[in-house]
Amino acid sequence: MREENAKIQMRKGIMEYCVLAILANGDEYAPAIISELKSAEMIVVEGTLYPLLTRLKNSGYLTYRWEESIQGPPRKYYTLTEQGRIYLASLDEAWDTLVEQINNIRKKH
């Protein structure tokens, strides 16, 4: 149980980074973001994603637009803002540094 909790906490800690990285590839709506996260084995549910998208929007990293859909109600598509791209670039640098630090620690053992 403890191992699973540690894995869950690690995934939660990088979920914001993952969502921004997905949106860097193009505009998406929430179900497509969830699908992409699940295909990468990053387990996520709508109840986790929507508050995160709202926080990112309120921070100025995302914006959204509504688009009509032939398969149902209009869809809200999220887009990275310029501020979001700058933030993502800083997270990319932080991630690379963190991976390097962890690899250095693991090499010693």
VEXKE-793363 format. One record per residue (C-alpha): residue number from 1; residue in three letters; chain; z, y, x. Coordinates in Angstrom, 1 decimal, m for minus. Example, Ala and Ser with C-alpha at 12.3 -4.5 7.8 and 13.67 -1.06 7.14 Angstrom:
> 1|ALA|A|7.8|m4.5|12.3
> 2|SER|A|7.1|m1.1|13.7
% end
This chain:
> 1|MET|A|0.0|0.0|0.0
> 2|ARG|A|0.9|2.4|2.8
> 3|GLU|A|m2.5|1.8|4.5
> 4|GLU|A|m4.4|2.6|1.2
> 5|ASN|A|m2.3|5.8|0.7
> 6|ALA|A|m3.2|6.9|4.2
> 7|LYS|A|m6.9|6.3|3.5
> 8|ILE|A|m6.7|8.2|0.2
> 9|GLN|A|m5.1|11.2|1.9
> 10|MET|A|m7.7|11.3|4.6
> 11|ARG|A|m10.5|11.3|2.0
> 12|LYS|A|m8.8|14.0|0.0
> 13|GLY|A|m8.4|16.1|3.1
> 14|ILE|A|m12.2|16.1|3.8
> 15|MET|A|m13.5|16.2|0.2
> 16|GLU|A|m14.1|20.0|0.4
> 17|TYR|A|m16.1|19.5|3.6
> 18|CYS|A|m18.1|16.7|2.0
> 19|VAL|A|m19.0|18.7|m1.1
> 20|LEU|A|m20.1|21.7|1.0
> 21|ALA|A|m22.2|19.4|3.1
> 22|ILE|A|m23.9|17.9|0.1
> 23|LEU|A|m24.7|21.3|m1.3
> 24|ALA|A|m26.1|22.4|2.1
> 25|ASN|A|m29.0|20.0|1.3
> 26|GLY|A|m29.8|21.7|m2.0
> 27|ASP|A|m28.4|22.7|m5.4
> 28|GLU|A|m26.7|19.9|m7.4
> 29|TYR|A|m24.8|19.4|m10.6
> 30|ALA|A|m21.4|17.7|m10.6
> 31|PRO|A|m22.5|14.2|m11.7
> 32|ALA|A|m25.1|14.1|m8.8
> 33|ILE|A|m22.4|15.3|m6.4
> 34|ILE|A|m20.1|12.5|m7.6
> 35|SER|A|m22.9|10.0|m7.3
> 36|GLU|A|m23.6|11.0|m3.7
> 37|LEU|A|m19.9|10.8|m2.8
> 38|LYS|A|m19.7|7.4|m4.4
> 39|SER|A|m22.8|6.1|m2.6
> 40|ALA|A|m21.1|7.2|0.7
> 41|GLU|A|m18.0|5.2|m0.5
> 42|MET|A|m16.0|8.4|m0.9
> 43|ILE|A|m14.3|7.4|m4.1
> 44|VAL|A|m14.0|10.4|m6.4
> 45|VAL|A|m13.6|11.1|m10.1
> 46|GLU|A|m14.5|14.1|m12.2
> 47|GLY|A|m10.9|15.2|m12.5
> 48|THR|A|m10.9|15.6|m8.7
> 49|LEU|A|m14.2|17.3|m8.3
> 50|TYR|A|m14.2|20.0|m11.0
> 51|PRO|A|m11.0|21.7|m9.8
> 52|LEU|A|m12.4|21.6|m6.2
> 53|LEU|A|m15.7|23.2|m7.3
> 54|THR|A|m13.8|25.9|m9.2
> 55|ARG|A|m11.7|26.6|m6.1
> 56|LEU|A|m14.8|26.8|m3.9
> 57|LYS|A|m16.5|29.1|m6.4
> 58|ASN|A|m13.4|31.4|m6.6
> 59|SER|A|m13.3|31.5|m2.8
> 60|GLY|A|m16.9|32.8|m2.8
> 61|TYR|A|m18.4|29.7|m1.1
> 62|LEU|A|m20.3|28.6|m4.2
> 63|THR|A|m22.1|30.1|m7.1
> 64|TYR|A|m23.7|28.3|m10.1
> 65|ARG|A|m26.5|28.6|m12.6
> 66|TRP|A|m27.1|26.9|m15.9
> 67|GLU|A|m30.4|24.9|m16.4
> 68|GLU|A|m31.7|23.3|m19.5
> 69|SER|A|m31.9|19.6|m19.4
> 70|ILE|A|m34.3|17.3|m21.3
> 71|GLN|A|m31.6|14.6|m21.2
> 72|GLY|A|m28.9|16.5|m23.0
> 73|PRO|A|m26.9|19.7|m22.8
> 74|PRO|A|m27.6|22.4|m20.1
> 75|ARG|A|m26.4|21.5|m16.6
> 76|LYS|A|m24.4|23.7|m14.2
> 77|TYR|A|m26.0|23.6|m10.8
> 78|TYR|A|m23.9|24.6|m7.8
> 79|THR|A|m25.4|26.5|m4.9
> 80|LEU|A|m23.9|27.4|m1.5
> 81|THR|A|m23.5|31.1|m0.9
> 82|GLU|A|m24.1|32.7|2.5
> 83|GLN|A|m20.3|32.9|2.9
> 84|GLY|A|m20.2|29.1|2.0
> 85|ARG|A|m22.8|28.4|4.7
> 86|ILE|A|m20.7|30.3|7.3
> 87|TYR|A|m17.6|28.4|6.2
> 88|LEU|A|m19.4|25.1|6.4
> 89|ALA|A|m20.6|25.9|9.9
> 90|SER|A|m17.0|26.5|10.9
> 91|LEU|A|m15.9|23.2|9.3
> 92|ASP|A|m18.7|21.5|11.2
> 93|GLU|A|m17.3|22.8|14.5
> 94|ALA|A|m13.8|21.9|13.5
> 95|TRP|A|m14.9|18.4|12.5
> 96|ASP|A|m16.7|17.8|15.8
> 97|THR|A|m13.6|19.0|17.7
> 98|LEU|A|m11.4|16.7|15.7
> 99|VAL|A|m13.6|13.7|16.2
> 100|GLU|A|m13.6|14.4|19.9
> 101|GLN|A|m9.8|14.7|20.0
> 102|ILE|A|m9.3|11.5|18.1
> 103|ASN|A|m11.8|9.6|20.3
> 104|ASN|A|m10.0|10.9|23.4
> 105|ILE|A|m6.6|9.7|22.0
> 106|ARG|A|m8.1|6.3|21.1
> 107|LYS|A|m9.7|5.8|24.5
> 108|LYS|A|m6.2|6.1|26.1
> 109|HIS|A|m4.9|3.1|24.2
% end
